[in-house]
Amino acid sequence: MPEHNEDETAGGAATAYADLVLDLVDRIPSGHVMTYGDVAEYLGAGGPRQVGRVMATSGGAVPWWRVIRADGRMLPGHERRALTEYAREGTPLRGEDRVDLRRARWQGPLPRRR
């Protein structure tokens, strides 16, 4: 029986989780958002911090502005870019610094029919 290096196994699981997060984020429709917690809940794994870690380290290739904090605020330090994207996509805002979660929240893709 082959031996498994615990670090390699953990790294593989982290990579698989990151792939799931990034795939879901890439499918969030234009003009909609999910919170970090929404992403974790939809995937049934991890939590908001784990999703945030994936987005911080690997989220540049996906529409990162569509994943926001639970209070609707934008990622600190990236507000200007996020606002540009929200305006381009028609994302509903509440005031000048928050996404209107009631109108913009996306629940995730429907499960596949069998």
N, C-alpha and C positions, 0 to 999 in steps of 0.2 A: 504494500500500500504506500503510495507516495506521501512524503511529508509535506505539510503546508506551512509556509512561513506566515505567521499571524499578521505581520505587517502587510504582506502582499495580499492576503485575503481581505483585510480591512481596506486596503487601497482599492481593490477591485470592487468592493461593495460601495465605497465612496464614489468611484467613477460611475458605477451603474446608477446610483442615486442621482448624481449630477446630470447624467444623460436623461433621466426621467424628468427632472425639474426643467432642464433646458428645452426638452421636447414639448412639454406642456406650455411653457412660457411662449414658445414660438407659435403656438396655436391660439393664443389669446387674440381675439379679433381686434382689428383697428377700432379705436374709440372706446375700448373696454379695458378693465383692469382686474387683477386679483390681488389680494393681500398676500403677504408672505405666509400667513396662517392658512389662507384659502388653498394655496398651492400644496402645502403639507397635508392638509385635510383631504384634498382631492386624491392625492397620491396614497394616502393611508400610511404614510411613513414620515419620520422626522418631525420637525416642528419649524416654527418661523425662523429660529436662529440658524438651523441647518440650511433652510432655503436661502436665507440671507448670505450665508457663507458661500454657497454655490454661485449665487448671483454676483457676489463681490469678486470671486476668483475666476469665474468662467462666463459671466453674463453678457460680455461685450458683443457677442455674435448674435444675440437675440434681442427682441424689443424690451430691454430692461425697464424702460419707463412704465411698462404696463404692470409691473409688480411694485406695490406700494405698501406703506405702513398701514396698520389697522385704523389709524385716525384719519386716513385719507391724505396725509401730508406726503410730499415728495422726498426723494432721497436727498439728504443734506449735501450740499456742494454740487448738486447736479440739477438744481431747480430750473435754471435757464434753459438747458437742453430739453428737460422734460416738458416744460411749458411750450417750447417750440413744437415738440412732437404732439402734445395734446391739442394745440391749435390746429395743426395740420390734419390730425385724425378726427377732430370734432369731439374730443373727450369732454363730457360735462364736468364743469368745475363748480365748486362752492366757494365763492369769494375768489381771491387771487392766488391762494397758496394751497388749496386742497382740491382733490378730486371728489366729485359728488358720488360717493359709493352707492347710494341708493339707486342712482340711474346708470352708473358705469360698471358696476360689479358684474363679472362674468362667472357663472357657476361651473364652468368647465364643459368640455365636449360631452355629448350624450354617450352613454355606453354603446358599444357596437351591438347591433342586432345579430342574433344567431339564427 
